[in-house]
């Protein structure tokens, strides 16, 4: 049986910001993937970026280094 684990989730104000995140992630090897915003989070856009818990520092470093626009950073229990 799968169990939920705490994962970093990045939210965005616009879909364009989420798509920019995806492009930067591919170009620079930033970990994670686009997911629908979890119901536990209220965000301006319906898309979020999620990575594994052990990738959180690399994710945050990539966002900072490449000045990726985002709305918030949350730790959420997800499958």
HTML snippet that shows the backbone in 3Dmol.js (N, CA, C, O; Angstrom):
<script src="https://3Dmol.org/build/3Dmol-min.js"></script>
<div id="view" style="width:600px;height:400px;position:relative"></div>
<script>
const pdb = `
ATOM      1  N   UNK A   1       0.830  -1.182   0.000  1.00  0.00           N
ATOM      2  CA  UNK A   1       0.000   0.000   0.000  1.00  0.00           C
ATOM      3  C   UNK A   1       0.877   1.249   0.000  1.00  0.00           C
ATOM      4  O   UNK A   1       1.841   1.343   0.760  1.00  0.00           O
ATOM      5  N   UNK A   2       0.538   2.189  -0.846  1.00  0.00           N
ATOM      6  CA  UNK A   2       1.289   3.445  -0.902  1.00  0.00           C
ATOM      7  C   UNK A   2       0.938   4.316   0.299  1.00  0.00           C
ATOM      8  O   UNK A   2      -0.195   4.314   0.780  1.00  0.00           O
ATOM      9  N   UNK A   3       1.920   5.048   0.763  1.00  0.00           N
ATOM     10  CA  UNK A   3       1.676   5.972   1.861  1.00  0.00           C
ATOM     11  C   UNK A   3       2.028   7.389   1.415  1.00  0.00           C
ATOM     12  O   UNK A   3       2.888   7.593   0.557  1.00  0.00           O
ATOM     13  N   UNK A   4       1.364   8.334   2.000  1.00  0.00           N
ATOM     14  CA  UNK A   4       1.642   9.729   1.691  1.00  0.00           C
ATOM     15  C   UNK A   4       2.943  10.141   2.358  1.00  0.00           C
ATOM     16  O   UNK A   4       3.256   9.710   3.468  1.00  0.00           O
ATOM     17  N   UNK A   5       3.695  10.982   1.661  1.00  0.00           N
ATOM     18  CA  UNK A   5       4.930  11.528   2.216  1.00  0.00           C
ATOM     19  C   UNK A   5       4.900  13.047   2.061  1.00  0.00           C
ATOM     20  O   UNK A   5       4.217  13.582   1.189  1.00  0.00           O
ATOM     21  N   UNK A   6       5.637  13.714   2.905  1.00  0.00           N
ATOM     22  CA  UNK A   6       5.713  15.166   2.857  1.00  0.00           C
ATOM     23  C   UNK A   6       6.571  15.574   1.662  1.00  0.00           C
ATOM     24  O   UNK A   6       7.727  15.165   1.556  1.00  0.00           O
ATOM     25  N   UNK A   7       6.001  16.385   0.758  1.00  0.00           N
ATOM     26  CA  UNK A   7       6.706  16.817  -0.448  1.00  0.00           C
ATOM     27  C   UNK A   7       6.627  18.328  -0.586  1.00  0.00           C
ATOM     28  O   UNK A   7       5.622  18.932  -0.212  1.00  0.00           O
ATOM     29  N   UNK A   8       7.673  18.944  -1.119  1.00  0.00           N
ATOM     30  CA  UNK A   8       7.619  20.384  -1.372  1.00  0.00           C
ATOM     31  C   UNK A   8       6.739  20.666  -2.586  1.00  0.00           C
ATOM     32  O   UNK A   8       6.854  20.007  -3.620  1.00  0.00           O
ATOM     33  N   UNK A   9       5.866  21.651  -2.445  1.00  0.00           N
ATOM     34  CA  UNK A   9       4.968  22.058  -3.531  1.00  0.00           C
ATOM     35  C   UNK A   9       5.119  23.561  -3.722  1.00  0.00           C
ATOM     36  O   UNK A   9       4.993  24.336  -2.775  1.00  0.00           O
ATOM     37  N   UNK A  10       5.390  23.958  -4.957  1.00  0.00           N
ATOM     38  CA  UNK A  10       5.544  25.365  -5.316  1.00  0.00           C
ATOM     39  C   UNK A  10       4.294  25.796  -6.064  1.00  0.00           C
ATOM     40  O   UNK A  10       3.861  25.112  -6.993  1.00  0.00           O
ATOM     41  N   UNK A  11       3.708  26.923  -5.670  1.00  0.00           N
ATOM     42  CA  UNK A  11       2.519  27.433  -6.355  1.00  0.00           C
ATOM     43  C   UNK A  11       2.878  28.673  -7.171  1.00  0.00           C
ATOM     44  O   UNK A  11       3.902  29.318  -6.944  1.00  0.00           O
ATOM     45  N   UNK A  12       2.009  28.984  -8.123  1.00  0.00           N
ATOM     46  CA  UNK A  12       2.239  30.080  -9.055  1.00  0.00           C
ATOM     47  C   UNK A  12       1.004  30.955  -9.157  1.00  0.00           C
ATOM     48  O   UNK A  12      -0.121  30.485  -8.985  1.00  0.00           O
ATOM     49  N   UNK A  13       1.223  32.232  -9.441  1.00  0.00           N
ATOM     50  CA  UNK A  13       0.114  33.171  -9.594  1.00  0.00           C
ATOM     51  C   UNK A  13      -0.589  32.980 -10.937  1.00  0.00           C
ATOM     52  O   UNK A  13      -1.795  33.200 -11.049  1.00  0.00           O
ATOM     53  N   UNK A  14       0.172  32.569 -11.957  1.00  0.00           N
ATOM     54  CA  UNK A  14      -0.407  32.416 -13.295  1.00  0.00           C
ATOM     55  C   UNK A  14       0.063  31.115 -13.939  1.00  0.00           C
ATOM     56  O   UNK A  14       1.080  30.542 -13.549  1.00  0.00           O
ATOM     57  N   UNK A  15      -0.696  30.668 -14.928  1.00  0.00           N
ATOM     58  CA  UNK A  15      -0.306  29.490 -15.697  1.00  0.00           C
ATOM     59  C   UNK A  15       1.003  29.755 -16.437  1.00  0.00           C
ATOM     60  O   UNK A  15       1.827  28.852 -16.586  1.00  0.00           O
ATOM     61  N   UNK A  16       1.194  30.968 -16.892  1.00  0.00           N
ATOM     62  CA  UNK A  16       2.441  31.327 -17.585  1.00  0.00           C
ATOM     63  C   UNK A  16       3.645  31.122 -16.678  1.00  0.00           C
ATOM     64  O   UNK A  16       4.687  30.651 -17.134  1.00  0.00           O
ATOM     65  N   UNK A  17       3.517  31.469 -15.404  1.00  0.00           N
ATOM     66  CA  UNK A  17       4.616  31.255 -14.451  1.00  0.00           C
ATOM     67  C   UNK A  17       4.904  29.764 -14.284  1.00  0.00           C
ATOM     68  O   UNK A  17       6.064  29.362 -14.198  1.00  0.00           O
ATOM     69  N   UNK A  18       3.852  28.946 -14.238  1.00  0.00           N
ATOM     70  CA  UNK A  18       4.027  27.497 -14.103  1.00  0.00           C
ATOM     71  C   UNK A  18       4.725  26.928 -15.339  1.00  0.00           C
ATOM     72  O   UNK A  18       5.598  26.069 -15.217  1.00  0.00           O
ATOM     73  N   UNK A  19       4.348  27.400 -16.521  1.00  0.00           N
ATOM     74  CA  UNK A  19       4.982  26.934 -17.750  1.00  0.00           C
ATOM     75  C   UNK A  19       6.446  27.392 -17.825  1.00  0.00           C
ATOM     76  O   UNK A  19       7.304  26.665 -18.325  1.00  0.00           O
ATOM     77  N   UNK A  20       6.719  28.593 -17.327  1.00  0.00           N
ATOM     78  CA  UNK A  20       8.101  29.083 -17.278  1.00  0.00           C
ATOM     79  C   UNK A  20       8.932  28.209 -16.340  1.00  0.00           C
ATOM     80  O   UNK A  20      10.092  27.916 -16.627  1.00  0.00           O
ATOM     81  N   UNK A  21       8.341  27.796 -15.227  1.00  0.00           N
ATOM     82  CA  UNK A  21       9.035  26.904 -14.292  1.00  0.00           C
ATOM     83  C   UNK A  21       9.402  25.601 -14.990  1.00  0.00           C
ATOM     84  O   UNK A  21      10.524  25.111 -14.855  1.00  0.00           O
ATOM     85  N   UNK A  22       8.461  25.049 -15.727  1.00  0.00           N
ATOM     86  CA  UNK A  22       8.715  23.787 -16.426  1.00  0.00           C
ATOM     87  C   UNK A  22       9.861  23.941 -17.431  1.00  0.00           C
ATOM     88  O   UNK A  22      10.723  23.067 -17.526  1.00  0.00           O
ATOM     89  N   UNK A  23       9.872  25.038 -18.172  1.00  0.00           N
ATOM     90  CA  UNK A  23      10.933  25.278 -19.152  1.00  0.00           C
ATOM     91  C   UNK A  23      12.294  25.419 -18.467  1.00  0.00           C
ATOM     92  O   UNK A  23      13.284  24.841 -18.915  1.00  0.00           O
ATOM     93  N   UNK A  24      12.336  26.189 -17.383  1.00  0.00           N
ATOM     94  CA  UNK A  24      13.596  26.374 -16.651  1.00  0.00           C
ATOM     95  C   UNK A  24      14.063  25.061 -16.025  1.00  0.00           C
ATOM     96  O   UNK A  24      15.259  24.773 -16.006  1.00  0.00           O
ATOM     97  N   UNK A  25      13.132  24.275 -15.518  1.00  0.00           N
ATOM     98  CA  UNK A  25      13.483  22.990 -14.908  1.00  0.00           C
ATOM     99  C   UNK A  25      14.121  22.063 -15.931  1.00  0.00           C
ATOM    100  O   UNK A  25      15.130  21.418 -15.646  1.00  0.00           O
ATOM    101  N   UNK A  26      13.541  21.995 -17.109  1.00  0.00           N
ATOM    102  CA  UNK A  26      14.112  21.153 -18.164  1.00  0.00           C
ATOM    103  C   UNK A  26      15.497  21.651 -18.577  1.00  0.00           C
ATOM    104  O   UNK A  26      16.419  20.857 -18.761  1.00  0.00           O
ATOM    105  N   UNK A  27      15.633  22.955 -18.720  1.00  0.00           N
ATOM    106  CA  UNK A  27      16.893  23.538 -19.182  1.00  0.00           C
ATOM    107  C   UNK A  27      18.018  23.419 -18.155  1.00  0.00           C
ATOM    108  O   UNK A  27      19.188  23.315 -18.527  1.00  0.00           O
ATOM    109  N   UNK A  28      17.673  23.434 -16.872  1.00  0.00           N
ATOM    110  CA  UNK A  28      18.694  23.495 -15.824  1.00  0.00           C
ATOM    111  C   UNK A  28      18.691  22.311 -14.863  1.00  0.00           C
ATOM    112  O   UNK A  28      19.407  22.333 -13.862  1.00  0.00           O
ATOM    113  N   UNK A  29      17.899  21.281 -15.149  1.00  0.00           N
ATOM    114  CA  UNK A  29      17.901  20.086 -14.310  1.00  0.00           C
ATOM    115  C   UNK A  29      17.305  20.272 -12.932  1.00  0.00           C
ATOM    116  O   UNK A  29      17.710  19.597 -11.985  1.00  0.00           O
ATOM    117  N   UNK A  30      16.344  21.183 -12.805  1.00  0.00           N
ATOM    118  CA  UNK A  30      15.672  21.395 -11.521  1.00  0.00           C
ATOM    119  C   UNK A  30      14.685  20.242 -11.323  1.00  0.00           C
ATOM    120  O   UNK A  30      13.890  19.952 -12.217  1.00  0.00           O
ATOM    121  N   UNK A  31      14.725  19.586 -10.166  1.00  0.00           N
ATOM    122  CA  UNK A  31      13.872  18.410  -9.961  1.00  0.00           C
ATOM    123  C   UNK A  31      12.396  18.763  -9.803  1.00  0.00           C
ATOM    124  O   UNK A  31      12.039  19.858  -9.368  1.00  0.00           O
ATOM    125  N   UNK A  32      11.548  17.796 -10.170  1.00  0.00           N
ATOM    126  CA  UNK A  32      10.110  17.924  -9.953  1.00  0.00           C
ATOM    127  C   UNK A  32       9.302  17.839 -11.227  1.00  0.00           C
ATOM    128  O   UNK A  32       9.817  17.562 -12.310  1.00  0.00           O
ATOM    129  N   UNK A  33       7.992  18.092 -11.052  1.00  0.00           N
ATOM    130  CA  UNK A  33       7.060  18.025 -12.182  1.00  0.00           C
ATOM    131  C   UNK A  33       5.832  18.864 -11.871  1.00  0.00           C
ATOM    132  O   UNK A  33       5.566  19.195 -10.715  1.00  0.00           O
ATOM    133  N   UNK A  34       5.092  19.201 -12.909  1.00  0.00           N
ATOM    134  CA  UNK A  34       3.841  19.953 -12.736  1.00  0.00           C
ATOM    135  C   UNK A  34       2.751  19.001 -12.266  1.00  0.00           C
ATOM    136  O   UNK A  34       2.624  17.877 -12.752  1.00  0.00           O
ATOM    137  N   UNK A  35       1.970  19.484 -11.308  1.00  0.00           N
ATOM    138  CA  UNK A  35       0.804  18.742 -10.807  1.00  0.00           C
ATOM    139  C   UNK A  35      -0.355  19.730 -10.653  1.00  0.00           C
ATOM    140  O   UNK A  35      -0.136  20.941 -10.625  1.00  0.00           O
ATOM    141  N   UNK A  36      -1.590  19.219 -10.553  1.00  0.00           N
ATOM    142  CA  UNK A  36      -2.694  20.113 -10.171  1.00  0.00           C
ATOM    143  C   UNK A  36      -2.476  20.579  -8.730  1.00  0.00           C
ATOM    144  O   UNK A  36      -1.930  19.835  -7.917  1.00  0.00           O
ATOM    145  N   UNK A  37      -2.894  21.786  -8.414  1.00  0.00           N
ATOM    146  CA  UNK A  37      -2.736  22.285  -7.050  1.00  0.00           C
ATOM    147  C   UNK A  37      -3.509  21.368  -6.090  1.00  0.00           C
ATOM    148  O   UNK A  37      -4.702  21.135  -6.289  1.00  0.00           O
ATOM    149  N   UNK A  38      -2.845  20.852  -5.061  1.00  0.00           N
ATOM    150  CA  UNK A  38      -3.537  20.003  -4.080  1.00  0.00           C
ATOM    151  C   UNK A  38      -4.658  20.782  -3.386  1.00  0.00           C
ATOM    152  O   UNK A  38      -4.565  21.997  -3.217  1.00  0.00           O
ATOM    153  N   UNK A  39      -5.689  20.088  -2.996  1.00  0.00           N
ATOM    154  CA  UNK A  39      -6.853  20.736  -2.381  1.00  0.00           C
ATOM    155  C   UNK A  39      -6.508  21.416  -1.053  1.00  0.00           C
ATOM    156  O   UNK A  39      -7.250  22.287  -0.600  1.00  0.00           O
ATOM    157  N   UNK A  40      -5.407  21.035  -0.433  1.00  0.00           N
ATOM    158  CA  UNK A  40      -4.989  21.639   0.833  1.00  0.00           C
ATOM    159  C   UNK A  40      -4.464  23.059   0.658  1.00  0.00           C
ATOM    160  O   UNK A  40      -4.318  23.792   1.636  1.00  0.00           O
ATOM    161  N   UNK A  41      -4.181  23.449  -0.580  1.00  0.00           N
ATOM    162  CA  UNK A  41      -3.571  24.750  -0.867  1.00  0.00           C
ATOM    163  C   UNK A  41      -4.532  25.594  -1.695  1.00  0.00           C
ATOM    164  O   UNK A  41      -5.193  25.094  -2.605  1.00  0.00           O
ATOM    165  N   UNK A  42      -4.599  26.869  -1.368  1.00  0.00           N
ATOM    166  CA  UNK A  42      -5.363  27.827  -2.153  1.00  0.00           C
ATOM    167  C   UNK A  42      -4.360  28.665  -2.939  1.00  0.00           C
ATOM    168  O   UNK A  42      -3.576  29.406  -2.345  1.00  0.00           O
ATOM    169  N   UNK A  43      -4.376  28.556  -4.272  1.00  0.00           N
ATOM    170  CA  UNK A  43      -3.396  29.264  -5.094  1.00  0.00           C
ATOM    171  C   UNK A  43      -4.091  29.958  -6.252  1.00  0.00           C
ATOM    172  O   UNK A  43      -5.202  29.591  -6.637  1.00  0.00           O
ATOM    173  N   UNK A  44      -3.418  30.975  -6.809  1.00  0.00           N
ATOM    174  CA  UNK A  44      -3.971  31.761  -7.904  1.00  0.00           C
ATOM    175  C   UNK A  44      -4.098  30.994  -9.201  1.00  0.00           C
ATOM    176  O   UNK A  44      -4.954  31.309 -10.027  1.00  0.00           O
ATOM    177  N   UNK A  45      -3.265  30.000  -9.390  1.00  0.00           N
ATOM    178  CA  UNK A  45      -3.236  29.213 -10.621  1.00  0.00           C
ATOM    179  C   UNK A  45      -3.593  27.774 -10.264  1.00  0.00           C
ATOM    180  O   UNK A  45      -3.390  27.357  -9.123  1.00  0.00           O
ATOM    181  N   UNK A  46      -4.107  27.028 -11.193  1.00  0.00           N
ATOM    182  CA  UNK A  46      -4.489  25.644 -10.923  1.00  0.00           C
ATOM    183  C   UNK A  46      -3.342  24.654 -11.018  1.00  0.00           C
ATOM    184  O   UNK A  46      -3.540  23.452 -10.840  1.00  0.00           O
ATOM    185  N   UNK A  47      -2.134  25.154 -11.301  1.00  0.00           N
ATOM    186  CA  UNK A  47      -0.973  24.279 -11.444  1.00  0.00           C
ATOM    187  C   UNK A  47       0.052  24.548 -10.352  1.00  0.00           C
ATOM    188  O   UNK A  47       0.177  25.669  -9.858  1.00  0.00           O
ATOM    189  N   UNK A  48       0.780  23.500  -9.985  1.00  0.00           N
ATOM    190  CA  UNK A  48       1.832  23.608  -8.982  1.00  0.00           C
ATOM    191  C   UNK A  48       3.014  22.765  -9.439  1.00  0.00           C
ATOM    192  O   UNK A  48       2.906  21.995 -10.393  1.00  0.00           O
ATOM    193  N   UNK A  49       4.137  22.914  -8.758  1.00  0.00           N
ATOM    194  CA  UNK A  49       5.336  22.128  -9.035  1.00  0.00           C
ATOM    195  C   UNK A  49       5.622  21.300  -7.797  1.00  0.00           C
ATOM    196  O   UNK A  49       5.622  21.825  -6.684  1.00  0.00           O
ATOM    197  N   UNK A  50       5.866  20.017  -7.979  1.00  0.00           N
ATOM    198  CA  UNK A  50       6.103  19.116  -6.861  1.00  0.00           C
ATOM    199  C   UNK A  50       7.394  18.339  -7.085  1.00  0.00           C
ATOM    200  O   UNK A  50       7.706  17.947  -8.210  1.00  0.00           O
ATOM    201  N   UNK A  51       8.135  18.122  -6.015  1.00  0.00           N
ATOM    202  CA  UNK A  51       9.359  17.316  -6.064  1.00  0.00           C
ATOM    203  C   UNK A  51       9.348  16.357  -4.877  1.00  0.00           C
ATOM    204  O   UNK A  51       8.492  16.445  -3.997  1.00  0.00           O
ATOM    205  N   UNK A  52      10.292  15.463  -4.869  1.00  0.00           N
ATOM    206  CA  UNK A  52      10.440  14.556  -3.737  1.00  0.00           C
ATOM    207  C   UNK A  52      11.058  15.321  -2.569  1.00  0.00           C
ATOM    208  O   UNK A  52      11.753  16.316  -2.772  1.00  0.00           O
ATOM    209  N   UNK A  53      10.805  14.857  -1.355  1.00  0.00           N
ATOM    210  CA  UNK A  53      11.278  15.546  -0.150  1.00  0.00           C
ATOM    211  C   UNK A  53      12.786  15.741  -0.146  1.00  0.00           C
ATOM    212  O   UNK A  53      13.273  16.792   0.270  1.00  0.00           O
ATOM    213  N   UNK A  54      13.533  14.737  -0.605  1.00  0.00           N
ATOM    214  CA  UNK A  54      14.994  14.845  -0.583  1.00  0.00           C
ATOM    215  C   UNK A  54      15.536  15.767  -1.674  1.00  0.00           C
ATOM    216  O   UNK A  54      16.739  16.019  -1.726  1.00  0.00           O
ATOM    217  N   UNK A  55      14.662  16.271  -2.547  1.00  0.00           N
ATOM    218  CA  UNK A  55      15.064  17.190  -3.606  1.00  0.00           C
ATOM    219  C   UNK A  55      14.717  18.650  -3.292  1.00  0.00           C
ATOM    220  O   UNK A  55      14.940  19.536  -4.117  1.00  0.00           O
ATOM    221  N   UNK A  56      14.172  18.892  -2.098  1.00  0.00           N
ATOM    222  CA  UNK A  56      13.687  20.233  -1.763  1.00  0.00           C
ATOM    223  C   UNK A  56      14.783  21.285  -1.841  1.00  0.00           C
ATOM    224  O   UNK A  56      14.551  22.356  -2.401  1.00  0.00           O
ATOM    225  N   UNK A  57      15.954  21.023  -1.306  1.00  0.00           N
ATOM    226  CA  UNK A  57      17.003  22.044  -1.326  1.00  0.00           C
ATOM    227  C   UNK A  57      17.444  22.353  -2.751  1.00  0.00           C
ATOM    228  O   UNK A  57      17.674  23.518  -3.078  1.00  0.00           O
ATOM    229  N   UNK A  58      17.568  21.340  -3.609  1.00  0.00           N
ATOM    230  CA  UNK A  58      17.932  21.560  -5.016  1.00  0.00           C
ATOM    231  C   UNK A  58      16.839  22.338  -5.741  1.00  0.00           C
ATOM    232  O   UNK A  58      17.132  23.189  -6.581  1.00  0.00           O
ATOM    233  N   UNK A  59      15.595  22.049  -5.421  1.00  0.00           N
ATOM    234  CA  UNK A  59      14.456  22.757  -6.015  1.00  0.00           C
ATOM    235  C   UNK A  59      14.487  24.233  -5.638  1.00  0.00           C
ATOM    236  O   UNK A  59      14.392  25.099  -6.507  1.00  0.00           O
ATOM    237  N   UNK A  60      14.619  24.519  -4.361  1.00  0.00           N
ATOM    238  CA  UNK A  60      14.632  25.912  -3.904  1.00  0.00           C
ATOM    239  C   UNK A  60      15.850  26.670  -4.423  1.00  0.00           C
ATOM    240  O   UNK A  60      15.753  27.850  -4.761  1.00  0.00           O
ATOM    241  N   UNK A  61      16.988  25.998  -4.486  1.00  0.00           N
ATOM    242  CA  UNK A  61      18.191  26.622  -5.025  1.00  0.00           C
ATOM    243  C   UNK A  61      17.994  26.977  -6.501  1.00  0.00           C
ATOM    244  O   UNK A  61      18.383  28.062  -6.933  1.00  0.00           O
ATOM    245  N   UNK A  62      17.391  26.069  -7.276  1.00  0.00           N
ATOM    246  CA  UNK A  62      17.132  26.315  -8.687  1.00  0.00           C
ATOM    247  C   UNK A  62      16.176  27.468  -8.905  1.00  0.00           C
ATOM    248  O   UNK A  62      16.376  28.275  -9.813  1.00  0.00           O
ATOM    249  N   UNK A  63      15.142  27.558  -8.089  1.00  0.00           N
ATOM    250  CA  UNK A  63      14.182  28.658  -8.190  1.00  0.00           C
ATOM    251  C   UNK A  63      14.869  29.991  -7.917  1.00  0.00           C
ATOM    252  O   UNK A  63      14.635  30.976  -8.618  1.00  0.00           O
ATOM    253  N   UNK A  64      15.714  30.011  -6.898  1.00  0.00           N
ATOM    254  CA  UNK A  64      16.411  31.251  -6.543  1.00  0.00           C
ATOM    255  C   UNK A  64      17.438  31.638  -7.606  1.00  0.00           C
ATOM    256  O   UNK A  64      17.490  32.791  -8.033  1.00  0.00           O
ATOM    257  N   UNK A  65      18.252  30.675  -8.032  1.00  0.00           N
ATOM    258  CA  UNK A  65      19.317  30.951  -9.003  1.00  0.00           C
ATOM    259  C   UNK A  65      18.778  31.469 -10.337  1.00  0.00           C
ATOM    260  O   UNK A  65      19.400  32.313 -10.982  1.00  0.00           O
ATOM    261  N   UNK A  66      17.629  30.962 -10.738  1.00  0.00           N
ATOM    262  CA  UNK A  66      17.080  31.309 -12.052  1.00  0.00           C
ATOM    263  C   UNK A  66      15.913  32.299 -11.958  1.00  0.00           C
ATOM    264  O   UNK A  66      15.196  32.521 -12.934  1.00  0.00           O
ATOM    265  N   UNK A  67      15.735  32.886 -10.783  1.00  0.00           N
ATOM    266  CA  UNK A  67      14.713  33.920 -10.546  1.00  0.00           C
ATOM    267  C   UNK A  67      13.355  33.524 -11.111  1.00  0.00           C
ATOM    268  O   UNK A  67      12.737  34.284 -11.856  1.00  0.00           O
ATOM    269  N   UNK A  68      12.896  32.327 -10.751  1.00  0.00           N
ATOM    270  CA  UNK A  68      11.617  31.823 -11.225  1.00  0.00           C
ATOM    271  C   UNK A  68      10.499  32.406 -10.366  1.00  0.00           C
ATOM    272  O   UNK A  68      10.493  32.256  -9.144  1.00  0.00           O
ATOM    273  N   UNK A  69       9.550  33.077 -11.032  1.00  0.00           N
ATOM    274  CA  UNK A  69       8.422  33.684 -10.316  1.00  0.00           C
ATOM    275  C   UNK A  69       7.535  32.579  -9.734  1.00  0.00           C
ATOM    276  O   UNK A  69       7.138  31.649 -10.436  1.00  0.00           O
ATOM    277  N   UNK A  70       7.238  32.698  -8.452  1.00  0.00           N
ATOM    278  CA  UNK A  70       6.349  31.738  -7.803  1.00  0.00           C
ATOM    279  C   UNK A  70       5.568  32.450  -6.707  1.00  0.00           C
ATOM    280  O   UNK A  70       5.921  33.551  -6.282  1.00  0.00           O
ATOM    281  N   UNK A  71       4.514  31.807  -6.266  1.00  0.00           N
ATOM    282  CA  UNK A  71       3.623  32.406  -5.272  1.00  0.00           C
ATOM    283  C   UNK A  71       3.942  31.942  -3.865  1.00  0.00           C
ATOM    284  O   UNK A  71       3.979  32.748  -2.936  1.00  0.00           O
ATOM    285  N   UNK A  72       4.174  30.643  -3.702  1.00  0.00           N
ATOM    286  CA  UNK A  72       4.428  30.121  -2.363  1.00  0.00           C
ATOM    287  C   UNK A  72       5.127  28.779  -2.387  1.00  0.00           C
ATOM    288  O   UNK A  72       5.177  28.107  -3.418  1.00  0.00           O
ATOM    289  N   UNK A  73       5.668  28.392  -1.236  1.00  0.00           N
ATOM    290  CA  UNK A  73       6.328  27.110  -1.053  1.00  0.00           C
ATOM    291  C   UNK A  73       5.644  26.422   0.125  1.00  0.00           C
ATOM    292  O   UNK A  73       5.553  26.992   1.212  1.00  0.00           O
ATOM    293  N   UNK A  74       5.169  25.213  -0.087  1.00  0.00           N
ATOM    294  CA  UNK A  74       4.434  24.481   0.943  1.00  0.00           C
ATOM    295  C   UNK A  74       4.973  23.065   1.054  1.00  0.00           C
ATOM    296  O   UNK A  74       5.484  22.519   0.076  1.00  0.00           O
ATOM    297  N   UNK A  75       4.865  22.471   2.221  1.00  0.00           N
ATOM    298  CA  UNK A  75       5.134  21.056   2.410  1.00  0.00           C
ATOM    299  C   UNK A  75       3.781  20.372   2.591  1.00  0.00           C
ATOM    300  O   UNK A  75       3.038  20.687   3.520  1.00  0.00           O
ATOM    301  N   UNK A  76       3.466  19.424   1.687  1.00  0.00           N
ATOM    302  CA  UNK A  76       2.143  18.806   1.658  1.00  0.00           C
ATOM    303  C   UNK A  76       2.300  17.282   1.646  1.00  0.00           C
ATOM    304  O   UNK A  76       3.192  16.748   0.987  1.00  0.00           O
ATOM    305  N   UNK A  77       1.438  16.601   2.370  1.00  0.00           N
ATOM    306  CA  UNK A  77       1.421  15.138   2.328  1.00  0.00           C
ATOM    307  C   UNK A  77       0.762  14.691   1.029  1.00  0.00           C
ATOM    308  O   UNK A  77      -0.420  14.950   0.802  1.00  0.00           O
ATOM    309  N   UNK A  78       1.538  14.013   0.173  1.00  0.00           N
ATOM    310  CA  UNK A  78       1.050  13.533  -1.123  1.00  0.00           C
ATOM    311  C   UNK A  78       1.512  12.116  -1.377  1.00  0.00           C
ATOM    312  O   UNK A  78       2.474  11.648  -0.768  1.00  0.00           O
ATOM    313  N   UNK A  79       0.833  11.443  -2.265  1.00  0.00           N
ATOM    314  CA  UNK A  79       1.275  10.108  -2.696  1.00  0.00           C
ATOM    315  C   UNK A  79       2.439  10.245  -3.633  1.00  0.00           C
ATOM    316  O   UNK A  79       2.965   9.241  -4.114  1.00  0.00           O
TER     317      UNK A  79
END
`;
const viewer = $3Dmol.createViewer("view");
viewer.addModel(pdb, "pdb");
viewer.setStyle({}, {cartoon: {color: "spectrum"}});
viewer.zoomTo();
viewer.render();
</script>
